[in-house]
Amino acid sequence: MQIDDTILTQDGPAPSGMGRILLIACGALAREILDLKRANGWTHMDLTCLPAKLHLYPDQITDAVRAAVAKHRETYADIFVVYADCGTGGLLQAACDEMGVKMVAGPHCYSFFEGNERFAHQSESEITTFYLTDFLVRQFDAFIMKPMGLDRHPELRDMYFGNYEKLVYQAQTDDPTLTAKAQAAAETLGLTFERRLTGYGDLETTLSTL
């Protein structure tokens, strides 16, 4: 499988080396991880990202992560996978266990941004809720409207979202522009709107332990 193995820091590509930690992450988390690295001075971590659009094809995530780990294992003594289960049905966790690498706990990014414990507690009462993160607000057209065909066939909206009642925007950053875009997305989908400033949740907590 073809993957982008560029190693990133805040300043762009950087040489890799032993004694450093490589984060193999979903591309949808790149901005957040780089922000956390900068804010916390985590200069011992390097980052490589797999395409964010793998979330549209979760059956491909496990093989892509396997390929990335194999490509970088000889260079890095420590590799950490910045994916939750993300629709792989436990296959990603099994693969990480087999390869001897750790990964983020939780079913998906909505859970770890909210905090896995909090999300699990409230999820039963939010079964009709649709979630957006900062990334998905920025990429709403590319990841929601176009793949579902709503840009071409808006009449499909009720078929997709008729059983949803609310859109929750899990804000990683306090950005009025993103909030306005998220509210517009809720209106487009015919849902009530709620914004929660979650910050980075368990993503920050987990990376801080590495």
C-alpha positions in Angstrom: 0.0 0.0 0.0 1.3 3.4 -1.0 1.8 5.7 2.0 3.3 9.2 2.6 6.3 8.6 4.9 7.3 12.2 5.2 8.3 13.0 8.8 7.0 16.3 10.0 7.7 18.8 12.7 6.2 22.3 13.0 8.9 23.5 10.6 8.3 20.9 7.9 10.2 17.7 7.1 12.8 16.6 9.6 15.4 13.9 9.8 14.4 10.9 11.9 16.5 9.0 14.3 16.8 6.5 17.1 15.9 7.7 20.6 12.8 9.6 19.2 9.2 8.6 19.1 7.4 8.4 15.8 3.6 9.2 15.9 1.8 7.4 13.0 -1.5 9.4 12.9 -4.6 10.0 11.0 -4.2 13.0 8.7 -7.3 14.5 10.3 -5.3 14.9 13.5 -2.2 16.5 12.0 -2.9 20.1 13.0 -4.0 19.1 16.5 -0.8 17.0 17.1 1.5 19.7 15.8 -0.3 22.3 18.0 0.2 20.0 21.0 3.8 19.4 20.2 4.5 23.1 20.0 2.5 24.0 23.1 4.1 21.3 25.3 7.6 21.4 23.8 7.4 17.7 22.8 10.5 18.0 20.6 11.3 14.2 21.0 8.3 13.3 18.9 8.1 13.1 15.1 4.9 12.8 13.1 3.9 11.0 9.9 0.3 11.0 8.8 -1.8 8.6 6.7 -4.5 10.1 4.4 -7.5 11.5 6.4 -9.8 10.0 3.7 -9.0 6.6 5.0 -11.9 7.3 7.4 -14.2 6.9 4.4 -12.8 3.4 4.0 -12.1 2.0 7.5 -11.4 -1.4 6.2 -8.2 0.0 4.8 -6.9 1.6 8.0 -5.3 -1.5 9.5 -3.3 -2.4 6.5 -2.1 1.2 6.0 -0.9 1.3 9.7 0.8 -2.0 9.3 2.7 -0.7 6.2 3.7 2.5 8.0 5.0 0.6 11.0 7.0 -1.8 8.8 8.5 1.1 6.9 9.7 3.0 10.0 10.4 0.3 12.5 14.2 0.1 11.7 14.5 3.8 12.2 12.5 4.3 15.4 12.8 2.4 18.6 9.4 3.6 19.7 6.3 4.0 17.5 2.9 5.1 18.7 -0.3 4.9 16.6 -2.6 7.9 16.9 -5.8 6.2 15.8 -8.6 5.0 17.9 -10.6 1.9 16.7 -12.1 4.2 13.9 -14.5 1.5 12.6 -12.0 -1.3 12.2 -13.9 -3.6 14.5 -11.0 -4.3 16.8 -8.7 -5.2 13.9 -6.4 -2.2 14.4 -5.9 -3.0 18.1 -5.2 -6.6 17.3 -2.6 -5.5 14.7 -0.9 -3.1 17.1 -0.8 -5.8 19.8 0.8 -8.1 17.2 3.4 -5.5 16.1 4.1 -4.5 19.7 3.1 -0.9 19.3 0.5 1.1 21.4 -2.4 3.2 20.1 -4.9 5.7 21.4 -7.7 4.2 23.5 -11.3 4.7 22.5 -13.8 3.9 19.7 -13.1 7.1 17.6 -11.8 10.6 17.8 -15.2 12.0 18.9 -14.8 9.9 22.1 -11.2 10.8 22.9 -11.8 14.5 22.2 -14.7 14.5 24.6 -12.9 12.2 27.0 -13.5 8.5 26.7 -15.1 8.1 30.1 -17.4 11.1 29.6 -18.4 10.1 26.1 -19.2 6.6 27.2 -21.4 7.9 30.0 -23.4 10.2 27.8 -23.5 8.4 24.5 -26.7 6.5 25.2 -28.6 9.7 25.6 -27.0 11.1 22.4 -27.7 8.3 20.0 -29.4 10.8 17.6 -26.4 13.2 17.7 -24.1 13.9 14.7 -20.6 15.1 15.7 -18.1 17.4 14.0 -14.5 18.2 15.1 -12.4 21.2 14.0 -11.1 19.2 11.1 -14.5 18.1 9.9 -15.9 21.6 10.1 -13.0 22.8 7.9 -13.5 19.9 5.5 -17.3 19.6 5.8 -17.8 19.7 2.0 -15.0 17.2 1.2 -15.9 14.7 3.9 -19.7 15.0 4.3 -21.4 16.8 1.5 -19.6 15.4 -1.5 -19.1 11.8 -0.4 -22.8 11.5 0.5 -23.8 13.2 -2.8 -25.6 16.0 -0.9 -23.9 18.7 -2.9 -25.6 17.2 -6.0 -28.7 15.8 -4.5 -29.8 17.8 -1.5 -33.1 15.9 -1.4 -31.1 12.9 0.1 -30.6 14.9 3.3 -33.6 13.5 5.1 -32.7 9.9 4.1 -29.3 10.3 5.7 -30.1 12.5 8.6 -33.8 12.1 9.2 -33.2 10.1 12.4 -30.7 12.6 13.8 -31.8 15.5 16.0 -28.7 17.5 16.9 -25.2 18.4 15.6 -22.6 18.7 18.3 -19.5 20.6 17.4 -16.6 19.4 19.5 -14.3 22.5 19.3 -10.6 21.8 19.8 -10.0 25.6 19.5 -12.0 28.7 20.4 -12.4 29.9 16.9 -15.5 32.0 16.0 -15.1 31.4 12.3 -15.2 27.6 12.8 -18.2 28.0 15.1 -20.0 29.9 12.5 -19.2 27.2 9.9 -20.3 24.5 12.2 -23.6 26.3 12.9 -24.1 26.6 9.1 -23.4 22.9 8.7 -26.1 22.1 11.3 -28.6 24.3 9.4 -27.7 22.6 6.1 -28.4 19.2 7.7 -31.6 20.4 9.4 -30.3 19.7 12.9 -30.2 21.7 16.1 -26.8 23.0 17.1 -24.6 22.7 20.2 -21.0 23.7 20.6 -18.7 22.1 23.2 -15.2 23.4 23.8 -13.6 20.0 24.4 -10.0 21.0 23.7 -7.8 18.0 22.9 -9.3 15.7 25.6 -7.7 12.3 26.0 -5.5 12.9 22.9 -3.4 15.4 24.9 -3.5 13.3 28.0 -2.3 10.2 26.1 0.5 11.9 24.2 1.8 13.6 27.4 2.6 10.1 28.8 4.9 9.2 25.9 
